[in-house]
Amino acid sequence: MTAAAIMDPNPTVLKQTNVISTAARYIMEHRYRNLPVVDNDGCYLGVFGVNCLLRLVLPRAVVMEKGLDSVAFIHESLADLHERLRKVENEPITLCMKTEVDTVAPDTPLVETLLILYQTKSSLPVVDPGTCKLVGMISYWDVGEKILSA
């Protein structure tokens, strides 16, 4: 058995030209942790996820390299965080898309696929190595569903 047997062959995807508000809407409506990003030809580019959204609303001094370790003295409201997100909502998702993400090929053996999923602690893109095309995604939910129905 391989990765192809447990993947979702029709995942929701983002295009590199999508803006942050579109990605945020998909993530929040469907409770996705991250979504794969593809170019116009369906070639896999990376993922956009909830950590990016969180980074965008945190104060810059917290997320910058060598930023603050403690922020207990900062008192902001949800409105402050919303305003920070509003300022970038029309920016492209490439602003903080992750490109260094583990992927598997459709023919990756099942146990190896599960180990990579376990180690990455995130959904796993399935990419055809010959074409760079995203052919599916594997989430913990996909795996659980397949195991429970076996």
NORSULQUI-V961931 format. One record per run of one state. SS is the DSSP state (2 for helix, 1 for strand, 0 for the rest). FROM is the first residue (numbers start at 0). TO is the last residue. If there is no record, write none. Layout:
# NORSULQUI-V961931
ss:SS from:FROM to:TO
ss:SS from:FROM to:TO
This chain:
# NORSULQUI-V961931
ss:0 from:0 to:0
ss:1 from:1 to:1
ss:2 from:2 to:4
ss:0 from:5 to:6
ss:1 from:7 to:7
ss:0 from:8 to:11
ss:1 from:12 to:14
ss:0 from:15 to:17
ss:1 from:18 to:18
ss:2 from:19 to:29
ss:0 from:30 to:32
ss:1 from:33 to:37
ss:0 from:38 to:41
ss:1 from:42 to:48
ss:2 from:49 to:56
ss:0 from:57 to:58
ss:2 from:59 to:62
ss:0 from:63 to:76
ss:2 from:77 to:87
ss:0 from:88 to:90
ss:1 from:91 to:91
ss:2 from:92 to:94
ss:0 from:95 to:96
ss:1 from:97 to:97
ss:0 from:98 to:101
ss:1 from:102 to:103
ss:0 from:104 to:107
ss:1 from:108 to:108
ss:2 from:109 to:119
ss:0 from:120 to:122
ss:1 from:123 to:126
ss:0 from:127 to:131
ss:1 from:132 to:137
ss:0 from:138 to:138
ss:2 from:139 to:148
ss:0 from:149 to:149
